[in-house]
Amino acid sequence: EAGVTQFPSHSVIEKGQTVTLRCDPISGHDNLYWYRRVMGKEIKFLLHFVKESKQDESGMPNNRFLAERTGGTYSTLKVQPAELEDSGVYFCASSLSRDRGGYGYTFGSGTRLTVV
Amino acid sequence: GENVEQHPSTLSVQEGDSAVIKCTYSDSASNYFPWYKQELGKGPQLIIDIRSNVGEKKDQRIAVTLNKTAKHFSLHITETQPEDSAVYFCAATMGGYQKVTFGTGTKLQVIP
């Protein structure tokens, strides 16, 4: 089966610009997560979708970040306007629902965002 | 919330030697502890996991131990090979589809 796909793989934008990251989860995975790793630190949770609904968005840093998952398929994460501290690697992951034995994520390769 | 600490941050071993990475967690409600390996340019990949009702789990050269009382868990890699070189992350979660709290990562270098 195809894995979790993220694009772009790299993005360099200027401070104040807008960037949209996209994630295509594994087909049939209801759960979709966004995580971020900044400057070699830990991988931090941003938010969790179950199908098209936001289950937990407690990790979203501020209102410059907007995540959507229309139709419960792919998801986008928009940063507007981008700030220098938003630089990092953004990972998307997906998993089966718990009642289908879902434990553990499958991660995408990430989008490396650099804000200059 | 949960806090996971991971040590060491870097680890160099000779090929064939063993490597041990240690983590502690703070929330006693956590009951699922996955370990991820991240190779350059790739996303983290689940390599082994352990649930709180188990003290040890082994898969070929990789083993994980869990001490619930002390809130410690460790990854053991035996007979290391150059392809084991990567960044390893420990993590803790209350399981199911709950969010996962990661450690800061250990960069393992296996020297041929």
Interface residues (C-beta under 8 A of the other chain):
Chain A: V4 Q6 N31 Y33 Y35 G40 K41 E42 I43 K44 F45 H48 V50 Q55 D56 S58 G59 F91 A93 S95 S97 R98 G102 Y103 G104 Y105 T106 F107 G108 S109 G110
Chain B: V4 Y32 P34 Y36 G41 K42 G43 P44 Q45 L46 D49 F89 G95 G96 Y97 K99 V100 T101 F102 G103 T104 G105
